[in-house]
Amino acid sequence: MKVYGSGRAHAGISLLHALGCGNGCSTPIELWTYVGLVEGPSIPEGDEHNLLQSLLEAWKERDLPLPSGELGWLVKSDIPTGMGLKSSSALLMAAVNALSTGNSVILSDTLIFNLISAIQTKAGCSISGGRDDIACSYFPATWVVDANAAGTGIIEQIEFPEKEVIIVLREMQKGAVDAQSFENLRPRFEQIVLKLRNGSPIDAFRMNGQAVAEAMGDEEALSICEDIELRFSCPAAISGSGPAIAILCESEQTEPVKQHLKTEGLEFVHTRTHHGVELHWEREEWE
């Protein structure tokens, strides 16, 4: 099977939900999606919103170059989907990279952001457009983003400390996102913006999780986060609109936290925050 181009992008966890006050912020973590643009029809599993086909159609509409003949995709990912971990942005960003490298095309930042945001919004993956999630996947750093801006919407880079990250994967259906419930908490989300811009990203992470859980009516998330903080002094918060919960740990705290989660019967994955781009990575077999 011929592979024309490949790309990868990482997951992220939320520091500021964009529905709260129009600004959003996510920080990258070491969970990855790899995408290959291949010769011949190939439909990957897990793309329930048909994002890759939508991207290919948008690429053709802009008359950007493509190899001749039928095209397909190969995807390998360790990002849990539908959990609030930016899996849709990572999938689309990795696919844009595959299309770009496979066709020797360099796209502007503005075009990339607008393209991915439009596809996510149309597919129902994001109400706000997900520009903070896109920034997190595109640039390996933490950014405060204006969700309503054209182009990247990037306002400011935030320094986020290196942490071990334990992601609790709750087996529950994500509740409907009610924009008005977030709007009702606007003053709290505006305070979170100030925390981010004043050098307190951990406080922002915690406060955002509490506000989002309240807006979503997610009492279980509030209970789990409170329990973890009381037992281990580890900040814990819902990511995205849920249902995943991110726990920030120092290295010596990870094993006690994981043992507790096992005792509680909670599924989890262990990763860490991501700092900086690796220019090369070990290629997957199909690359």
Stockholm file with secondary structure:
# STOCKHOLM 1.0

chainA/1-287         MKVYGSGRAHAGISLLHALGCGNGCSTPIELWTYVGLVEGPSIPEGDEHNLLQSLLEAWKERDLPLPSGELGWLVKSDIPTGMGLKSSSALLMAAVNALSTGNSVILSDTLIFNLISAIQTKAGCSISGGRDDIACSYFPATWVVDANAAGTGIIEQIEFPEKEVIIVLREMQKGAVDAQSFENLRPRFEQIVLKLRNGSPIDAFRMNGQAVAEAMGDEEALSICEDIELRFSCPAAISGSGPAIAILCESEQTEPVKQHLKTEGLEFVHTRTHHGVELHWEREEWE
#=GR chainA/1-287 SS CCEEEEEEEEEEEEEECTTTTSEEEEEEEEEEEEEEEEESCCCCTTCTTCHHHHHHHHHHHTTCCCCSSCEEEEEEECSCTTSSSCHHHHHHHHHHHHHHHHHTCCCCHHHHHHHHHHHHHHHTSCSSCCHHHHHHHHSSSEEEEETTSSTTCEEEEECCCCCEEEEECCCSCCCCCCHHHHHTTHHHHHHHHHHHHTTCHHHHHHHHHHHHHHHHTCHHHHHHHHHHHHHHCCCEEECTTSSCEEEEECGGGHHHHHHHHHHTTCCEEEEEBCCSCCSCCCCCTTC
#=GC SS_cons         CCEEEEEEEEEEEEEECTTTTSEEEEEEEEEEEEEEEEESCCCCTTCTTCHHHHHHHHHHHTTCCCCSSCEEEEEEECSCTTSSSCHHHHHHHHHHHHHHHHHTCCCCHHHHHHHHHHHHHHHTSCSSCCHHHHHHHHSSSEEEEETTSSTTCEEEEECCCCCEEEEECCCSCCCCCCHHHHHTTHHHHHHHHHHHHTTCHHHHHHHHHHHHHHHHTCHHHHHHHHHHHHHHCCCEEECTTSSCEEEEECGGGHHHHHHHHHHTTCCEEEEEBCCSCCSCCCCCTTC
//
